[in-house]
Amino acid sequence: MRKTLLIAAAALAASVISSRAQVYSQNIVGYVNVPLTTGYSALANQLDFDGTGTNNTVETVFGTNLLASTTVLAWEPGLATYTSATWINSKGTFKWSGNTNGINAALNVGGGVFVSSPATNNVTLVGTVIQGTNVIALTTGYNLVSPIQPIAGGLQTTLGFSPVVGDTVLEWTPAGQTYVAYNYISSKGTLKWNPSEPQIAVGQSFFVQAPSAQTWTNTFVAP
């Protein structure tokens, strides 16, 4: 199936999620409940471990909430392949097996991972919402990304993504275990999304196939 994810992305160029946050002092601290389907789900970690946005790990993000034999996969843009780690039961002790370093980098806010679960499961992500202005750098080709803040809505109109002609967004649909493609085009002098603007859920990551390097600026300040 890992090969299927890669082939489908190359050929085409989420789940229902609920969130709730509480405000403590100047920080927004809360949790996001993420239902995982049997098979693959495209997940984003949008609640940060320590407020820096850079120190998230499989232990701090997932804890012990995953089922045995769950695999987490991170996209490596430079290599155009996935790196993976699996939560295994080894003689009664649960531990990670595989490249956790590669997964850790992808779990920082603004990134994304695929989670392959052997059965339906719920994962609760806990942490702090990153505020201010933050920039996600997109390389030429495929980038597995997400909004930095846990906000749902139109990718361009609500989440501040500035598309360029030739951008393709690939959203993974857990129910169908396949991608839906959205292309940003120029049609008779009008710039638009085809067939429509991507709508991104809280906790969802997705691929952006960029024709050239570009940036996505996320800005959020609590009222």
C-alpha positions, 0 to 999 in steps of 0.5 A: 500500500505504501507504493500505492500512495506514491503511485497515486500521488504521481498519477493524479497530480479526510476524515471528520475531525472535531476540536476544542480549545481552552484559553490559559493566559496568553496561550491556547491549549487544547486537544483535537480528536482524530478518528483513524480509519482502517487503512490510511489516513492523512494526519496533521499535528496542529497542537505543538508540544512546547510552543516552539513548533519544532520539538514534536516526536512520535512519543509526544504526539501519539503517546500510547494511543495507537494500536499495535502494528500501526505504521506512520509514514512521512514523505521525503521530498528530496528522495520522493519516497516515504520513511516509516516507523511502526508501533509494535508489541515486542514480548509485551512491551510496546515500542517504535521500530523504524525511522522515528527521526524522519517521522519526528520532523514531519510531526512539527506543525505545518507538516503531515504524515500518513497513519496506517491503522489495522483497525478504526481507532481514535487518537487525541492530540494535545498541545499549544496552538502556534500563534503569530506569522509562520511560513511553510516552504514548499519545494518543487514537486510534492509536499505533504503539508497542513495549516499550522493552526487547527483551523478548517476552511477553504485553503485559499480563502480561509487558510491563507494559501496563495496558489500559483498556476500549476499548483495541484492539491491532492486530498486523501479520502480515507473512505475510498483510500484514494486521492481527489485532485484540485488544480489551480488554473487560468481559464480565459483570463480568470484564475480559479480552482478546478473543480473547486477550492479545496476544503481542509479539515482540522487535523488533515494533511494533504499534498501540494504538487508545486511547479516551483518553490513557493511559500505559504504564510500562516497568520493567527493571533488569538483575540 
